[in-house]
Structure formats: structure tokens, C-alpha cells
Amino acid sequence: MTTPPPLPPPASWLAAWTGDAGTARLGIAGLLLAGLLGVVLLAWFFLRRRRHRRKRIRRPHHWQLEPGESRAGYRRRHRRRRSNHPRRPVNPTLAETGGLPPRRTDDQPPAGT
């Protein structure tokens, strides 16, 4: 029985990852990679949840209701306030314009007459 030929020496970059020290390095690299993957997945999950997803409660139109069925069980829709957008101008408040005009006296006619 003949012995098999010896294996060629590993490449220089592979030699650092073989043996006892190489196993430890490989384990540490795997843990770092798993931790990085976990952080990326958590960030993706939380950033995905922050998008404005509004649940729409769909209620039937009056023509879709069965005869005798009322809309009393459905909630009314509430108007949502628009967000302040930098390109959308807003009307100034009374505090920004200087407040209310001075009080009118009894002998002064109303404005516009």
C-alpha cells in the first residue's frame, strides 16, 4: 500500500485562517458578520415601520347597503391635518401679524359699509 502524496502548502492568505488561531479568527469574523447582519435587519425593520401607513376603514356606500341596514355602526371619517411642508405657505397667526385690531367704538360704523 502506498501513501498518498502530501498536500501542497496553502496559499499565504489561507494559512492565516488554518490551525487553532485561525479557527478563533474565523469564529470572531463570523460573530462580527452575524452582529452586523442583525443591526442591519433591525434598522430596516424600524425604518420600514416609520412610513406613513394609515389603515383605512372602508365602509360601504349608501347604495351598497342592504335594504333596512343603517350606517350607524360605522365610524365617521375624521379629516387629517396636513403636515407643514416647507414649500407650502401657511397663513400667519394673529401673534405674527400683531394681534387683533383695536376695539371699535359705538359711534364707529362696521368695516365695509
DASULDA-V781054 format. One record per residue. N is the residue number from 1. RES is the residue in one small letter. SS is DSSP state (helix for helix, strand for strand, loop for the rest). PHI is phi in radians with two decimals (999 if undefined). Layout:
[[N/RES/SS/PHI] [N/RES/SS/PHI]]
This chain:
[[1/m/loop/999] [2/t/loop/-1.76] [3/t/loop/-1.48] [4/p/loop/-1.19] [5/p/loop/-1.18] [6/p/loop/-1.16] [7/l/loop/-1.23] [8/p/loop/-1.22] [9/p/loop/-1.14] [10/p/loop/-1.19] [11/a/loop/-1.12] [12/s/helix/-1.09] [13/w/helix/-1.26] [14/l/helix/-1.39] [15/a/helix/-1.13] [16/a/loop/-1.23] [17/w/loop/-1.77] [18/t/loop/-1.84] [19/g/helix/1.54] [20/d/helix/-1.16] [21/a/helix/-1.17] [22/g/helix/-1.17] [23/t/helix/-1.13] [24/a/helix/-1.12] [25/r/helix/-1.10] [26/l/helix/-1.13] [27/g/helix/-1.15] [28/i/helix/-1.14] [29/a/helix/-1.11] [30/g/helix/-1.14] [31/l/helix/-1.13] [32/l/helix/-1.11] [33/l/helix/-1.15] [34/a/helix/-1.15] [35/g/helix/-1.13] [36/l/helix/-1.11] [37/l/helix/-1.10] [38/g/helix/-1.11] [39/v/helix/-1.13] [40/v/helix/-1.12] [41/l/helix/-1.15] [42/l/helix/-1.12] [43/a/helix/-1.09] [44/w/helix/-1.10] [45/f/helix/-1.12] [46/f/helix/-1.27] [47/l/helix/-1.24] [48/r/helix/-1.20] [49/r/helix/-1.28] [50/r/loop/-1.39] [51/r/loop/-1.09] [52/h/loop/-1.39] [53/r/loop/-1.93] [54/r/loop/-1.81] [55/k/loop/-1.34] [56/r/loop/-1.82] [57/i/loop/-1.54] [58/r/loop/-1.56] [59/r/loop/-2.08] [60/p/loop/-1.24] [61/h/loop/-1.26] [62/h/helix/-1.09] [63/w/helix/-1.39] [64/q/helix/-1.59] [65/l/loop/-1.34] [66/e/loop/-1.25] [67/p/loop/-1.06] [68/g/loop/1.58] [69/e/loop/-1.55] [70/s/loop/-1.89] [71/r/loop/-1.68] [72/a/loop/-1.13] [73/g/loop/-1.37] [74/y/loop/-1.68] [75/r/loop/-1.36] [76/r/loop/-1.34] [77/r/loop/-1.37] [78/h/loop/-1.77] [79/r/loop/-1.27] [80/r/loop/-1.64] [81/r/loop/-1.36] [82/r/loop/-1.25] [83/s/loop/-1.35] [84/n/loop/-1.33] [85/h/loop/-1.79] [86/p/loop/-1.09] [87/r/loop/-1.60] [88/r/loop/-1.73] [89/p/loop/-1.25] [90/v/loop/-2.07] [91/n/loop/-1.23] [92/p/loop/-1.24] [93/t/loop/-1.43] [94/l/helix/-1.10] [95/a/helix/-1.15] [96/e/helix/-1.31] [97/t/helix/-1.60] [98/g/loop/1.92] [99/g/loop/1.55] [100/l/loop/-1.30] [101/p/loop/-1.21] [102/p/loop/-1.10] [103/r/loop/-1.17] [104/r/loop/-1.42] [105/t/loop/-1.44] [106/d/loop/-1.17] [107/d/loop/-1.48] [108/q/loop/-1.55] [109/p/loop/-1.28] [110/p/loop/-1.10] [111/a/loop/-1.18] [112/g/loop/1.57] [113/t/loop/-1.98]]
